[in-house]
Every structure is written in C-alpha cells, then in structure tokens.
Amino acid sequence: KDTFRFLHLGSFVEKKGVPDLVRAFIEAFRDRTDVELVLVGGGLDMDKVKKIVKENPNSKVIIRGPVSSELIWDEFRNADVFVLNSRMDSNGA
C-alpha cells in the first residue's frame, strides 16, 4: 500500500472539531502525496469542511459522508490510524 491513511468516523458537529482536524491535517501534510485523511459521517459542520477542502484542492482529504455499517468496517480495515478528535463546544461541554 502506497498511501498512509488517517480515518475520522463521527459526526461533523462543533464538539468533534472536524474543521480543525482538516486544517491541522492540511498543514501537517501539505507537501506529502502519500498521506490522506478520510472523513466518514455528516452533520452541521459538513459545509465548513467542504469549503476548507475546496480551498485546498491538493490536500488529499476525502469526504465519504455517511456510509452503511457494512462499509464502515471496510473503512476501518483500510485505515492506518483512527482519529478520535473532540473539543469543548461553545456551551462548555
């Protein structure tokens, strides 16, 4: 396998900080063509994430959106690293 794959699986909501994850990934791997971030899920921050990816067309960020439970296991099998990010939301939770 020629590509090292990070996988985020979860809701695209403020608490998960997916836009921040995408920005950090793009910054960290800007000059790498052999690393990708796969995003599985959906939610209120989807438009923000799509905008960031569109502004960085060489970023190797792949948005799968929501997938069936059968396909989730394929995503896990194809990933090298699972990313479980979260942060404090604007409500302090």
C-alpha positions in Angstrom: 0.0 0.0 0.0 1.5 3.3 -1.1 -0.8 5.7 0.9 -0.8 6.2 4.7 -4.5 6.7 5.6 -6.0 8.5 8.6 -9.7 7.9 9.3 -12.1 10.1 11.1 -15.5 8.5 11.8 -18.2 10.5 13.5 -20.5 13.5 13.5 -19.4 16.7 11.9 -20.5 18.8 14.8 -18.8 21.6 16.8 -17.9 19.2 19.6 -15.9 17.0 17.3 -13.9 19.9 15.7 -13.7 18.3 12.2 -12.9 21.6 10.5 -9.9 22.0 12.9 -8.8 18.4 12.2 -8.9 19.1 8.4 -6.9 22.3 8.8 -4.3 20.6 11.0 -4.0 17.7 8.6 -3.6 20.0 5.6 -0.9 22.0 7.4 1.0 18.9 8.7 1.0 17.0 5.4 0.9 19.9 2.8 3.8 18.6 0.8 3.0 14.9 1.1 1.2 13.0 -1.6 1.3 9.6 0.2 -0.9 10.6 3.2 -4.7 11.0 3.2 -7.5 11.8 5.6 -10.8 10.0 5.1 -13.8 11.6 6.7 -16.9 9.4 7.3 -20.0 10.9 8.8 -22.1 14.0 8.4 -23.6 16.9 10.4 -23.8 20.6 10.7 -20.2 21.3 10.0 -20.2 19.5 6.7 -20.3 22.7 4.7 -17.4 24.2 6.6 -15.4 21.1 5.9 -16.2 21.0 2.2 -15.2 24.7 2.0 -11.8 24.0 3.6 -11.2 21.1 1.3 -12.3 23.0 -1.8 -9.9 25.8 -0.8 -7.0 23.3 -0.6 -7.5 21.1 -3.7 -4.2 19.2 -3.3 -4.9 18.3 0.3 -5.7 14.6 0.0 -8.8 14.9 2.2 -11.6 12.5 1.1 -15.1 13.2 2.3 -17.1 10.0 2.2 -20.2 11.3 4.1 -22.4 8.9 6.0 -21.9 5.2 5.0 -23.7 1.9 5.9 -22.4 -0.2 8.8 -21.0 -2.7 6.3 -18.9 -0.1 4.6 -17.7 1.3 8.0 -15.8 -1.9 8.6 -14.1 -1.5 5.2 -13.0 2.0 6.1 -11.5 0.7 9.4 -9.7 -2.1 7.5 -8.3 0.3 5.0 -7.1 2.8 7.7 -3.7 3.0 9.3 -4.7 5.4 12.0 -8.1 6.1 13.5 -8.6 9.7 14.7 -11.0 10.3 17.5 -10.9 14.1 18.0 -13.1 16.2 20.2 -13.0 19.6 21.9 -15.0 21.8 24.2 -18.0 23.3 22.3 -19.4 26.8 22.7 -21.7 25.6 25.5 -18.7 24.5 27.6 -19.4 20.8 27.2 
